[in-house]
Amino acid sequence: MLHIYTGNGKGKTTAAVGLAVRATGAGKSVTFIQFLKNGTSSEIELLKKLGIEVSCTECCNKFTSAMNEEELDELIAEHNALLRQAGRLINNGKTDMLVLDEFIGAYNKELLDTVIAEKLIADALSTDCELVLTGRDAPQTLCLLADYITEMLPHKHPYEKGIPARKGIEF
């Protein structure tokens, strides 16, 4: 089954983390892979303590708009390595749930090989693996494949008052 958490509102990663925790509590094996994030979000250490395998893009220490061409190439290479890792897990039946956090942003910005990504999705859909994708602006091509789509819509956010992101709440 394909799950998509999308939209401009807060909560996409939080929803995916909650689903990963629920699946782990039910005895399922879960892998949580972050694109466009370096693994410093507050949930990462707890996920590891729960036995969830976590991987991320360690070179992603700033917004992609501030990266030079060399940094973007390094990021793309890391993303493609993560996709290959995810593909091996699916093809070997090594995970019951695969969360690809911020995958949609990396996919939309072509910061990964879209051919490998689309094959990974097709492979996952032909197995019992629950595939969870998060990120803003889910493209129609992915939405048509999805079994679940949840859109987070912002109605009000402290950022509008100038309050910056807070550790443990937004990251």
Sequence and secondary structure as in RCSB ss.txt:
>XXXX:A:sequence
MLHIYTGNGKGKTTAAVGLAVRATGAGKSVTFIQFLKNGTSSEIELLKKLGIEVSCTECCNKFTSAMNEEELDEL
IAEHNALLRQAGRLINNGKTDMLVLDEFIGAYNKELLDTVIAEKLIADALSTDCELVLTGRDAPQTLCLLADYIT
EMLPHKHPYEKGIPARKGIEF
>XXXX:A:secstr
 EEEEESSSS HHHHHHHHHHHHHHTT  EEEEESS  S STHHHHHHHTT EEE  TT  S GGG  HHHHHHH
HHHHHHHHHHHHHHHHTT  SEEEEETHHHHHHTT S HHHHHHHHHHHHTSS EEEEE SS  HHHHHH SEEE
E   S  GGGGT    TTTT 
